[in-house]
Amino acid sequence: MRDYLIKRILLAIGVIFAISAITFFVLNIVPGDPVRVMVGDMADEATIQRIREQMGLNKPVMEQFVNWLGNMLHGDFGTSYTQRKAVVDLMGNAFGTTVKLAGFAYIFALILGLTVGVVAAVNHGRVADRVLMSLSIFGISAPAFWMAVILQIVFALTLKWFPLSGIKTWQAFVLPTCALGIRYAASIARVTRTSMLEVLSQDFMRTAEAKGVKKWVIILKHGLRNALIPIITIAGTQLGDIFTGSILIESIFAMPGMGKLLLDAINARDLPLIQGGVMYIALICVVVYLVVDILYAVVDPRIRLGEEAAE
């Protein structure tokens, strides 16, 4: 188990380093001068050059990368060109909103997806199964931004049950949570159904039923538990997707989270803020995938044992 963990952690570190290098060099070769964007067209050339020297933008790109990487390892992502504040502070202020939205959406997707998937599997071939799977196909097909607009029109503008935008009350998170989570709930539901159907057909399930074990115990304890591997796979990877997908939803609902912060930085070509935002997304995704790999080994030891045997 220790060797398995070490390999996964080293791989995660390598991925983060590769993403940081790609992010830095791609943003630095994109046409446009961030200093000119920041000071406007009225500044003279001497002023622009002086600001470039103060920011270290006149140094070779490789030297800039080494300095940026070293500062990042110490928790310093630089200072925003446009807002003149530390990138870490700006991301910290916006991070809370994004975590709330992503967390609510993830819990919503898990509960709804597992429930629908189990109910559909238990009622395989019946009306409930066909209806639920049809709804799940619709949920997967519907874009998040379209779902967000429909929810705003119906429940905010027409029925006035929830706020249209903002984060002043807990009700303001209901519509964004549904808009962000429905698609992932539908995916989890379909995977849960498929995995449960495979498990329900196994001999040990029929044996448990013949012994008189209660049906809900058979389904949840014996069935769902043995169907977890595919569910963990999609549920784990979707956690990273939900964090990144929240960027669009935050913009639609005018929520002051990482999405709005990153979009504003892109429009202003605020390189330190863009780099910090991209690294934030990368770190979340890599950590989530690392946790999923570890859960694989915990739930099914054959995974790590098979890898060790291959060596």
C-alpha positions in Angstrom: 0.0 0.0 0.0 2.8 2.4 0.8 4.5 1.9 -2.5 1.2 2.4 -4.3 0.6 5.7 -2.4 4.2 7.0 -3.1 3.8 6.3 -6.8 0.5 8.1 -7.0 1.7 11.1 -5.0 4.9 11.4 -7.2 2.7 11.2 -10.3 0.4 13.9 -9.0 3.4 16.2 -8.3 4.7 15.7 -11.8 1.3 16.5 -13.3 1.1 19.7 -11.3 4.6 20.8 -12.4 3.8 20.1 -16.0 0.5 22.1 -15.8 2.3 25.0 -14.1 5.0 25.1 -16.9 2.4 24.9 -19.7 0.2 27.6 -18.1 3.1 30.0 -17.6 4.7 29.7 -21.1 1.4 29.6 -23.0 0.2 32.8 -21.3 3.5 34.5 -21.9 3.5 33.8 -25.7 -0.1 35.1 -26.2 0.0 38.4 -28.1 -0.6 41.6 -26.1 1.3 43.5 -23.4 -0.4 43.4 -19.9 1.4 46.6 -19.0 -0.3 48.5 -21.8 -3.6 47.0 -20.9 -3.1 48.1 -17.3 -1.9 51.7 -17.9 -4.0 52.4 -21.0 -3.1 54.2 -24.3 -2.2 57.5 -22.7 1.1 56.3 -21.0 4.4 57.1 -22.8 7.0 54.4 -23.6 9.3 55.4 -20.8 6.6 54.9 -18.2 5.7 51.5 -19.7 9.3 50.4 -19.6 9.7 51.5 -16.0 6.6 49.5 -15.0 7.9 46.5 -16.9 11.1 46.6 -14.9 9.3 47.0 -11.6 7.2 43.9 -12.4 10.2 41.9 -13.7 8.7 41.5 -17.1 11.8 42.7 -18.8 13.7 39.5 -17.7 14.1 36.4 -19.8 11.0 34.2 -19.8 12.8 31.2 -18.3 14.0 33.4 -15.4 10.5 34.7 -14.9 9.2 31.1 -14.7 11.8 30.0 -12.2 11.0 33.0 -10.0 7.3 32.5 -10.3 7.6 28.8 -9.5 9.7 29.4 -6.5 7.3 32.1 -5.2 4.4 29.8 -5.8 6.0 27.0 -3.8 6.1 29.5 -0.9 2.4 30.3 -1.4 3.0 33.6 -3.2 1.2 33.8 -6.6 2.2 37.4 -7.2 0.1 40.6 -7.2 -2.8 41.3 -9.5 -1.9 43.8 -12.3 -5.4 45.4 -12.2 -6.5 45.1 -8.6 -3.1 45.7 -7.0 -3.8 43.1 -4.4 -2.1 39.7 -3.6 -3.5 36.9 -5.8 -3.8 34.6 -2.8 -6.0 37.2 -1.0 -8.2 37.7 -4.0 -8.6 33.9 -4.5 -9.2 33.4 -0.8 -12.1 35.8 -0.8 -13.7 34.2 -3.8 -12.9 30.6 -2.9 -15.5 30.4 -0.1 -18.4 31.1 -2.6 -17.1 28.5 -5.1 -16.6 25.9 -2.4 -20.1 26.4 -1.1 -21.6 26.1 -4.6 -19.5 23.1 -5.6 -20.1 21.4 -2.3 -23.9 21.8 -2.4 -24.0 20.7 -6.1 -21.8 17.7 -5.4 -24.0 16.5 -2.4 -27.1 17.1 -4.4 -25.7 15.1 -7.4 -24.6 12.2 -5.2 -27.9 11.9 -3.3 -30.1 12.3 -6.3 -27.9 10.2 -8.6 -27.6 7.3 -6.2 -31.3 7.3 -5.3 -32.4 7.4 -8.9 -29.9 4.7 -10.0 -30.8 2.3 -7.2 -34.6 2.8 -7.8 -34.2 2.3 -11.5 -32.1 -0.9 -11.0 -34.6 -2.4 -8.5 -37.4 -1.7 -10.9 -35.5 -2.8 -14.0 -37.7 -3.0 -17.1 -40.7 -1.4 -15.4 -42.3 2.0 -16.0 -40.3 3.7 -13.2 -37.0 2.5 -14.8 -37.9 3.8 -18.2 -39.1 7.2 -16.9 -36.1 7.7 -14.7 -33.6 6.8 -17.4 -35.3 9.0 -19.9 -35.0 11.9 -17.4 -31.4 11.1 -16.9 -30.7 11.2 -20.6 -32.3 14.6 -20.7 -30.2 15.7 -17.7 -27.0 14.7 -19.4 -27.9 16.3 -22.7 -29.1 19.7 -21.3 -26.2 22.2 -21.1 -25.6 23.7 -17.6 -26.0 27.3 -18.9 -29.4 26.4 -20.6 -30.6 24.7 -17.4 -29.5 27.8 -15.4 -31.5 30.2 -17.6 -34.6 28.0 -17.5 -34.5 27.8 -13.7 -34.1 31.5 -13.5 -37.0 32.2 -15.8 -39.4 29.7 -14.1 -38.5 29.8 -10.4 -37.0 33.3 -10.0 -38.8 35.6 -12.5 -42.1 33.8 -12.9 -42.8 32.1 -9.6 -40.5 34.3 -7.6 -39.6 31.4 -5.2 -35.9 32.0 -5.2 -33.5 35.0 -5.8 -32.4 35.7 -9.4 -28.8 36.2 -8.4 -26.3 37.0 -5.6 -25.4 35.2 -2.4 -27.2 37.2 0.3 -29.3 34.3 1.5 -29.1 30.5 1.5 -32.0 30.4 -1.0 -29.7 32.1 -3.5 -27.7 28.8 -3.7 -30.7 26.6 -4.6 -31.0 27.4 -8.3 -27.2 27.4 -9.0 -26.9 24.1 -7.1 -29.6 22.5 -9.2 -28.3 24.0 -12.5 -24.8 22.7 -11.7 -25.7 19.4 -10.2 -28.4 18.0 -12.4 -26.1 16.9 -15.2 -23.7 15.1 -12.8 -26.6 13.5 -10.9 -27.9 12.1 -14.2 -24.5 10.6 -15.0 -24.2 9.0 -11.5 -27.7 7.6 -11.9 -26.9 5.8 -15.1 -23.6 4.4 -13.8 -25.3 3.3 -10.5 -28.1 1.6 -12.4 -25.7 -0.3 -14.7 -23.4 -1.4 -11.8 -26.3 -2.3 -9.6 -27.9 -4.5 -12.3 -24.7 -6.4 -12.7 -24.4 -7.0 -8.9 -28.1 -7.9 -8.5 -27.7 -10.8 -10.9 -24.9 -12.4 -8.8 -25.4 -15.6 -6.9 -24.7 -14.2 -3.5 -27.6 -11.7 -3.9 -30.0 -14.6 -4.5 -28.5 -16.5 -1.6 -29.1 -13.5 0.7 -32.7 -13.3 -0.5 -33.2 -17.0 0.1 -32.0 -16.6 3.7 -34.7 -14.2 4.4 -32.6 -11.0 4.6 -34.6 -7.9 4.3 -34.8 -6.5 0.8 -33.4 -3.0 1.7 -30.5 -4.7 3.5 -29.8 -6.8 0.4 -29.9 -3.7 -1.9 -27.9 -1.3 0.2 -25.5 -3.4 2.2 -24.8 -6.2 -0.3 -25.8 -4.6 -3.6 -24.7 -1.0 -3.5 -21.5 -1.8 -1.6 -20.3 -4.2 -4.2 -21.3 -1.8 -7.0 -19.1 1.1 -5.6 -16.0 0.9 -7.9 -17.6 2.4 -11.1 -19.6 4.8 -8.9 -16.5 6.0 -7.1 -14.8 6.5 -10.5 -17.4 8.8 -11.9 -18.3 10.5 -8.6 -14.6 11.2 -7.9 -13.8 12.6 -11.4 -17.0 14.7 -11.4 -16.0 16.5 -8.2 -13.2 18.2 -10.2 -15.6 18.8 -13.0 -18.1 20.5 -10.7 -15.4 22.9 -9.4 -14.4 23.9 -12.9 -18.1 23.9 -14.1 -19.0 26.4 -11.4 -17.1 29.1 -13.3 -19.9 29.4 -15.8 -22.8 29.1 -13.3 -21.2 31.8 -11.1 -21.2 34.1 -14.0 -24.9 33.5 -14.9 -26.0 34.0 -11.3 -23.6 36.9 -10.6 -21.9 35.1 -7.7 -18.6 36.5 -6.6 -16.7 33.3 -6.8 -13.6 32.0 -8.6 -15.5 32.0 -11.9 -16.2 35.7 -12.0 -12.7 36.4 -10.7 -11.0 34.3 -13.4 -13.2 35.7 -16.2 -12.5 39.3 -15.2 -8.7 38.5 -15.1 -8.9 37.0 -18.6 -10.7 40.0 -20.0 -8.0 42.3 -18.4 -5.1 40.0 -19.3 -4.1 39.9 -15.6 -1.5 37.2 -15.9 -0.8 36.6 -12.2 -4.5 36.2 -11.5 -5.0 34.0 -14.5 -2.1 31.8 -13.6 -3.3 31.6 -10.0 -6.8 30.7 -11.1 -5.6 28.0 -13.5 -3.3 26.5 -10.8 -6.2 26.5 -8.4 -8.3 24.4 -10.8 -5.4 22.1 -11.6 -4.6 21.5 -7.9 -8.3 20.6 -7.2 -8.5 18.2 -10.1 -5.2 16.5 -9.3 -6.0 16.1 -5.6 -9.4 14.7 -6.4 -8.0 12.2 -8.8 -5.4 11.2 -6.2 -8.0 10.7 -3.6 -10.0 8.6 -6.1 -7.0 6.4 -6.8 -6.5 5.9 -3.0 -10.2 5.0 -2.6 -9.8 2.4 -5.4 -7.1 0.7 -3.4 -9.2 0.9 -0.1 -12.4 -0.4 -1.6 -10.9 -3.0 -3.9 -7.4 -4.2 -2.7 -7.0 -6.2 -6.0 -6.2 -2.9 -7.8 -3.1 -2.2 -5.8 -2.1 -5.9 -5.5 -2.5 -6.3 -9.2 -0.2 -3.3 -9.8 2.4 -4.6 -7.4 2.3 -8.0 -9.0 2.9 -6.5 -12.4 6.1 -5.0 -11.1 
